Amino acid sequence: MHKSTESKATSLHVRRAIREEIEFLAWCNYESASPAPGFSYWDPLLAGSNTDTMAFLKAMFQTDAFAWGRCEDFFVIEEAGKLIAGASGFSMDKQDFRPLRAAHFSAMATVLGWDESARAQFWQRYEGVWSDPQDSSLAPPASWIIECVAVVPEKRGQGIAKTLLQALLAEGKRQGHTHAGISVTIGNEPAQKVYESLGFQMYMTYGAEYFDGAFPGTIKYRMRL
């Protein structure tokens, strides 16, 4: 079992997340899926549903419907009792690379109070974006994947993300993985600098044209543990 760690120099407490912290994990997901402030890739899928995106994300974590990290797969950093960063480390499903677990969707929709029409509308939109469960742009570059990296705005640029990622890389190595992978939206240069400083190397790039201009594109990174 992973033991929490604390840096004496910075008083940062790194540990696994607990289910009572779902709201913060939902925020981490929203931030990491935001190509622009105040906008998440989930937002268009929920348009017209009368469902707040954060309520959707909390239900997703409550029902373990998120395929890119359950609550227990997240590590968080606390400073003076306040959560300031979080990210997930996990092994991706080999059959379905997409962000939702189809088998858990019904439970999530029930928590949200969706009727059959709302469920069908959302799923149609979801598959309109991610039609192929094994889309190559979502394929994992390694057996240990890190996702949903987010740091609260007032703590960015202080090495917090690097500390968090080091803990997740150590956990991947502890579990016996030989390589780790991470992705970044093209244009997010601060994240690229952090990843590269840790030893991640560019593995594959999908430009905006791959997504018909609907998305800036993705850079996939990989490193040996």
Steps between C-alpha positions, in 0.01 A plus 500: 500500500627846412610709796437871495809718480573849626763744389652681799623779276161589362258333747328327209310184590473250211252216540226298338164667458195382694140486383402794717715712266295429188418867447870586474566207267213617281667841489830336398323325215330821389825696506699236314228477233489876446674639190385845613401644841143422597448244225526120515469243225208359700299822464374448141394144582277634778349790307121509540498232771449743791794324664785701646838369384638477853191305614559265206865451594419436866245235400763350271740455790229388743411208272855417385393582145823684415733263320807719540527467875266411785517708817746250645729541196556869573783650698450845650720761665394684813653816637388620844198272473392633159498291183712673238569235232386163374552244223420136426728206427348184350515227237268561207232251393639310202160474332368855540734801520219755541445698823175338615438143612192398301402245765474779761314751287153388610590544868640845431188602305284381790693719745446793264128425474510462122206338322544274197490795260776687684713185519463431129575860405819512705626162380435593139709814544769309687536246220491783250826625652650162592343256254785248498573337839857447378563832330875520448512855636383363838721191496731485804872547424591295809352261754496768773307815408477834678195719441302793644804696616379823661641758741295781653572831321673676791754217536602457139860556398632388841600143419182348645414304184852355488473378860164340427621331182809364674273328754287348223805382307635337815165326550504370143850360553393347832220318318750349256443719194803565281365805314266789570299709257335840513326725247474876461285726285708675235568853616530419870868586517529522882383138531736390224796656682411320823458164329823533305692605812400170659632297208190457286580492129265570212346174382237604247312813392147536364454842346181703470435361152458150647202640692367698201596821677261440791789449745850657517665159495683273743861419576563163661806453718668188635786428739679202649446448873 
